[in-house]
Amino acid sequence: MLPALPVENKINARGTDMAGTASVAQEAQKAEKLPVREGEERWTAEELEAVRTRLAAEVEELAAEISAALTQAAEGTDLGEGAGDDQADAGAKTYEREHELALTNNSRDLLQQNERAIARIETGTYGVCEECGKAIGKARLQAFPRATLCVTCKQREERR
């Protein structure tokens, strides 16, 4: 009987190890296929992994923020809350609640953008402008990894 390979060495049919990470060769191929702007160097597997790690860390942070905000909101919904408060206190509490809700919604949007960027890395469409189909630019993506538009299309969108 042959000894079993350690889990980290077992590769499944998708080319990923049992922990779900792609092999080094596959990561290098993915990185090399990503579009870059004229004059920029191709992506390396290490650079792509750094972006993915950053996005994944932000996903975890945002998920924790959302969870904490929802827990806090659930604990704060007391039927007796505000009883005996004057109008200014009630207004301040309502404002705070609305502000927390807006921050939570913003965190949800950022979470979705990060998850979408990770999915685009996995499918090989990361770095392609969703408007014009040209390369977004490696430098832009390293600075703002959630970007889905090239600078030209983003400027056009902001003028509208």
C-alpha positions in Angstrom: 0.0 0.0 0.0 1.3 3.4 -1.0 1.6 6.1 1.7 -0.9 9.0 1.4 0.5 12.3 0.2 0.2 15.2 2.7 -2.9 17.3 2.1 -0.9 20.3 0.9 0.5 18.3 -2.0 -2.8 16.8 -3.2 -4.1 18.6 -6.3 -7.7 18.2 -7.3 -9.2 18.3 -10.8 -9.4 22.1 -10.9 -5.7 22.3 -10.4 -5.9 23.6 -6.9 -4.6 21.9 -3.7 -7.0 20.6 -1.1 -6.9 23.9 0.6 -8.3 25.6 -2.5 -5.2 27.4 -3.7 -4.0 27.1 -7.3 -0.7 25.7 -8.1 2.3 28.1 -8.6 2.4 27.4 -12.3 -1.3 28.1 -12.7 -1.0 31.3 -10.8 1.9 32.4 -13.0 -0.1 31.7 -16.1 -3.1 33.6 -14.8 -1.0 36.6 -13.9 0.8 36.6 -17.3 -2.6 36.6 -19.1 -4.0 39.6 -17.3 -4.0 42.7 -19.5 -1.7 45.7 -18.8 -1.4 49.1 -20.4 1.2 49.9 -22.9 4.6 50.5 -21.2 3.7 48.5 -18.1 5.3 45.2 -17.2 3.2 42.0 -17.1 1.7 40.9 -13.8 3.7 38.4 -11.8 2.2 35.7 -9.7 3.5 37.4 -6.6 2.0 40.7 -7.5 -1.4 39.1 -8.2 -1.3 37.2 -5.0 -0.5 40.4 -3.1 -3.6 42.0 -4.6 -5.7 38.9 -3.9 -4.4 38.8 -0.3 -5.2 42.5 0.2 -8.7 42.0 -1.1 -9.3 38.9 1.0 -8.2 40.7 4.1 -10.5 43.6 3.4 -13.4 41.1 2.8 -12.8 39.6 6.3 -12.6 43.1 7.9 -15.7 44.3 6.2 -17.6 41.1 7.1 -16.7 41.6 10.7 -17.7 45.2 10.6 -21.1 44.4 9.1 -21.7 41.6 11.6 -20.8 43.9 14.5 -23.0 46.6 13.2 -25.9 44.2 12.8 -25.4 42.8 16.3 -25.3 46.3 17.7 -28.4 47.3 15.8 -30.3 44.2 17.0 -29.3 44.9 20.6 -30.2 48.6 20.3 -33.8 48.0 19.1 -35.4 48.2 22.5 -39.1 49.0 22.7 -38.6 51.1 25.7 -35.8 53.1 24.1 -36.4 56.8 24.0 -39.2 56.7 26.6 -38.9 59.9 28.6 -36.3 61.4 26.2 -36.9 64.9 24.9 -37.2 65.6 21.2 -33.5 66.5 20.8 -32.4 63.2 22.4 -34.8 61.2 20.2 -33.6 63.1 17.1 -29.9 62.5 18.0 -30.6 58.8 18.5 -32.4 58.6 15.2 -29.5 60.4 13.4 -27.0 58.0 14.9 -29.0 55.0 13.9 -29.3 56.3 10.3 -25.6 57.1 10.2 -24.7 53.6 11.4 -27.1 52.2 8.8 -25.4 54.2 6.0 -22.0 53.1 7.1 -23.1 49.5 7.2 -24.6 49.8 3.7 -21.3 51.3 2.5 -19.4 48.4 4.0 -21.7 46.0 2.2 -21.0 47.7 -1.1 -17.3 47.6 -0.5 -17.6 43.9 0.5 -19.4 43.1 -2.8 -16.8 45.1 -4.8 -13.9 43.1 -3.2 -15.6 39.8 -3.7 -16.3 40.7 -7.3 -12.6 41.7 -7.8 -11.5 38.3 -6.4 -13.9 36.6 -8.7 -12.5 38.5 -11.7 -9.0 37.4 -10.7 -10.2 33.8 -10.7 -11.9 34.1 -14.1 -9.0 36.0 -15.7 -11.0 39.1 -16.4 -9.3 41.2 -13.7 -7.8 44.4 -15.2 -10.3 44.6 -18.2 -12.3 47.8 -18.2 -16.0 46.9 -18.1 -16.9 49.9 -20.2 -14.4 49.9 -23.1 -12.7 46.5 -22.8 -9.2 47.9 -22.6 -6.7 47.3 -19.9 -7.4 49.2 -16.7 -3.7 49.4 -15.8 -1.6 47.5 -13.4 -0.6 50.6 -11.4 -4.2 51.7 -11.0 -5.2 48.2 -9.8 -2.3 48.0 -7.4 -3.5 51.4 -5.9 -7.2 50.6 -6.1 -7.7 46.9 -6.5 -11.5 47.1 -6.8 -11.4 49.3 -10.0 -13.6 48.1 -12.8 -13.1 51.0 -15.1 -10.0 52.5 -16.8 -9.1 56.1 -15.9 -10.6 57.5 -19.1 -14.0 55.7 -18.6 -14.0 56.6 -14.9 -13.5 60.2 -15.7 -16.3 60.1 -18.3 -18.6 58.4 -15.7 -17.9 61.1 -13.1 -18.7 63.9 -15.5 -22.2 62.6 -16.1 
